[in-house]
Amino acid sequence: MDAHPLQIILGLISALATGNCASLPELMVLTLYQPENCIIKSEVHNRLVVHYTGYFAGNKTFDSSRDRNTPFSFRLGMNEVTAPWDTGLIDMCVGEKRLVVIPEYLAVARPGYEQMVPAGNVLFYNIELLEIDKSMPSKEDFFKEIDSNFDKELSQGEMRVFLKKHLEIDIQKGIADGANEEDARAKMLLELDVILTKFFEQDDVNRDGVIDQNEYYRIYHNEF
């Protein structure tokens, strides 16, 4: 029996325990403190628990988990926080403290947080990593990662971006092992198109061009 496209997709991602976040050249990340025993570090897909304080220039605080006495938990590199956080907190060890300085053009608030983080400001975050959970994400976590515009639907465009991001990791590993880059990319695009076509043919039940949460979780319960 052939594997379901979702099994192929999630199997691919599960096999790649680590990956890369977006490259943001103008993001400033400074290590304020690092423990001597810094061996286990944060990687893409890890669940992190942090304390943070966010402030504007002039040291005016706009948000602080410490003030609430409630640490913040999220999956790294899975669309649960903004790109500067995903990039700025990679390769971090428990107990480490960093200052992440986000330039104006990257200081984009997630939906629902626009009033807390007004546009047109440089943002400063003091962040301390409290815990790292290395367990693999759930299928629900992957839905959130793919759903880049937070509309609770997966479009073919979002699926393509998601797959290209993770297949690119596979390509780079292949190139490092001596594979031809052009051949590797051609193979990737072919595999991507086949997987996407099968996925939407089988699981877009109402044929509206997207996979909604009900369709996705129906797949999850039936196949897993």
N, C-alpha and C positions, 0 to 999 in steps of 0.2 A: 504494500500500500504506500503510495507516494506521500511524502511529508506535506503537511499543510503549509502554505506560504508563510503564515505567521510563525510557525515552528522554525522554518528556515531563517527568518529574520531574527528572531530572538535567540536562536541557537548560535547564529553568527556573532551577535553582540555578547552573549554569555562567554563565548570562546575568547573574546578580546577583553580581558579583565581590566586593562588600562587603555588610555587613549590620550588625545590631546584636546585642550580647549582652544578657543579662538585666540589667534595672535593679535594682541592689541598694543602696538609699539608705543603709543603715547600714554599708556597706563603706567603709573609709578607705584612700585611695590617695594617697601623698605622693611627689612627685618629688624624689629626693635629688640627682640630677645629670642634666643634659641637654646633649648636645653643641650647639655653636653651629649646625652644619649639620644641622638636624633636619628634613629634607624628606620622605624616604621613611619612612612610618610603618606600624605593624602594623595589619592588617585581618582581619576574619573570614575564615577559610579559609587564611590564611597559615601556613606552617610556621615556627615560631620555635625558635631555639636559645638557651637561657638558662643562666646559673649562678644558683644560689639557696642561701640558708640559711634554714631554718625554725626558729623558736624560740618558746618560751613566755614569759610574763611572768617577769621575773627573768633574762632572757637565757640560759635553758637551751636549748641546741640539741637538736632532735629529728631533724633531717634536713639534709643539706648535700651538694649536688653538688660543691662545691669540695673538701670533705674527701675525696671519692672521685676527685677530679680528672677527673670525667666530666660534661660539659655535658648538659643535659636537652633533648630535642627533642619537640615536639608541634604539632598543628594547633590554631590558635586558633578557639574557638567551635564545635568539632566533637565535644564530649563526651569528649575525651581527658584533660581535667583538670577540676577542680571549677569551678563557676560563678564563685566569687570570682576565680580566676585568669583565666578567660575575660574577665570584666568589667574586672579591674584591669590587664590588660596590653594593652588596646586603645589605638590611637594612640600607640604607643611607637616610638622610633627606636633604631637600633643604637648601642650605647654608653651608652644611658640606664639609669639606676638608679632603682628605685622601692622604697618600703616599702609593702607591702600588709598591712593589719591586718584580720583576719577575726573578727567577733564570734562568740560561742559558738554561736548558733543556725545560723550558716552554716558552722561548722567541721565538716563532715561528710566523713569519709574515704571514698575510693573503695573498692569491694570488694577485700579482700586487704591493705589498709593500715590496718585498724582499730587494731591494736596499736601502730603507729607514731604514730598521731594519736588519742589517747584523747579521748572525748567530754567536753564540759564545759570546754573551754579556749579562751581567746582565742589566736589564732595570729598570729604576726608573720613575714612573709617579706621578706627583702632579695633583690631580683631584679635581675640585670643582663642586658639583651638583647644577645646576641652576633651573631646572624644573623637575617635575614628572607628566607624563600623565598616568592616570589610565585606560584609555579606552582600550577595548580588541583589540588585533591585527586583521588585515584583513586576508582573505584567502591567499593573496599574501605573507603576512608576514610568514605564516605557511609554505609555499613552501620553502622560504629561510631557515627556521629553519631546515626542513627535509633534504635539499640538502647540506649535510655536506662537500662534496668535490667540491662544487660550479660548477658542470658541467651542471647545468640546466636540470638535469634529476633525477628522484626519483627511486632508486633501491629498491628491496625488503629488502636488508640489511639496507639501510638508514631508510626505513619505520619501520622496526622492532626495530631499536635503538630508534627512535622517540617515538614509542608507548610504549616500555618498560620503557623509562624514565618517561613518564607521568602516565602509569598504576602503576608504582612503588609507586608514590605518593598516588594513590588510595588504594593500598595495605597497606601502612603504616597507612593511616587513618582507614582502616578496622581493623587492628591489635590493634590500640589504642582503638577501640570500642569493643574489645573482640574477634575478629575473629581469627581462627587458621591460623598461618602463612603459613604452608605447603599447606593447602586447598586453601588459598587465592592466592598463587603463581601458583598452578595447574590451578585454575580457570582463572587466568590472561593469562597464556600461551595458554590455549584453546581458549579464546576469541580473543587473538592476532592472532593466526593462522587462525581462521575463518574470521576475518575482512580482513586480508591481502589477503587471497585466493579470497574472493569476490571482493575486490578492483581491483586486477590485472586481474581477469577474465572479469570483466565488462568494465574496462577502459583502459587497454593496447590495444588500437585499432589495432596497427600494429604488435602486438605480438613480440616485440623485447625485452621483459623482463624488461622494464623500463617505467615509466610514464614521458613523456616529458612535457614541459611547455604548448604546444598546447593541449595535452590531459587533463592536469590538469585544465586549464582555460576553456576548453569545459565543463568539469564536473561542474566547478564553475558557469558558465553562465546558464547551463541547470537545475541545482539543487537548486540554491540559488537566 
